[in-house]
């Protein structure tokens, strides 16, 4: 495997001192538990841990080198090390140097909902157009972003970087590090309201992704979102010369025309800058169809081949916990269909997931019941009770048969539902899992969703573990 960093390169990038010979590293890691042979382990100091305590273990796992600001006890005299003043600053320096030397066209992705999925889909689409790299997992903060930049292959043609935030100012710093050629904002919704005075303030924080771009950059904005014009003006204010919109309306530059559910996928018809294109997407839901249009808009802006990118989307699958389908065992020896959307939740994401429940049920022939198992949505501030109650409307519109809920906030939804739709309410995810095991029937389609803190992923994992 080609070295990502030599001892000399890493020392020059960080102004550090390389020890232990002319070592090479095939990548960069901050986790001694998952460091791969040949990777450079960076000993980050966190609030609850100090990576220096795991240097010996990382090197024992055949890490190529370790980045430290002090040499831990117990190391061999010729251990491969990079000694720096501050390991966090060294990681950031490696990230900046990785970005500087790469010729890749860089796409930055953010949004209140769907940024990880869009990043994953971009990785799939662009891999059909040339060597590509995408953020690993959801490592999208002040540690994850430089880590991913440091792992950007020198010969990659495309790089996709997810950037997250929950406070103003965070995204600006990340964008200045990534310096994207293309910035995709999937949407702006009521997420992290605990940390912002309004959704408009969230929009302004998302617009910080433009801060690291030059005038030739392209902003890709969701015209269906009610904050689109605010984002467009923010892009113009920063001097961006090219703004591309996507959406379902005629005014969008890149438009979703049709999204028809099919078995384990969606047949999509779109218009990308006036070019009509049909393709299959390996995920079910109209919101996935709209996401795919955003992906093609960003891919085209990065100079990728549109036809190849669209064809590759047939290989995209929902990331784990973000709407992936599975067959699960239910009482009596039958099976039900699970929609595992348990990774996280916001009001907009809940509405999209409820509509997906309707579409999957329809694709399964309309047999069995539509069941929603919902956990609390977190970080919504004082509006949380009303936002939970407001889910009644999309649940009724989708014709959901029964709604099971868990958590203190979801009690507001349960109490506001029509009597016929009320399933059981549980104090937490573990109790809800026990209820669902007893209540699910052959042919049901069940949606499991909630904020990460509600632990609804335990419900999804428990149902899958019961057998399929």
Secondary structure, DSSP 8 states (H G I E B T S, - for coil): ---SEEHHHHHHHHT-EEESSS-EESEEES-TTT--TTEEEE--B-SS-BGGGGHHHHHHTT-SEEEESS--TT--TT--EEE-S-HHHHHHHHHHHHHHH---EEEEEE-SSSHHHHHHHHHHHHHTTS-EEE--TT--STTHHHHHHHT--TT-SEEEEE---SSTTHHHHHHHHH--SEEEE----S-SGGG-S-HHHHHHHHGGGGGG--TT-EEEEETTSTTHHHHHHHHHHTT-SEEEEEESSTT-SEEEEEEEEETTEEEEEEEETTEEEEEEESS-SHHHHHHHHHHHHHHHHTT--HHHHHHHGGG----TTSSEEEEEE-GGG-EEEEEEE-S---HHHHHHHHHHHHHHHHHTTS-S-EEEEEE---S-GGGHHHHHHTHHHHHHHTT-SEEEEESTTHHHHHHHS-GGGEEEEESSHHHHHHHHHHH--TT-EEEEE--GGGTHHHHHHHHHHT--
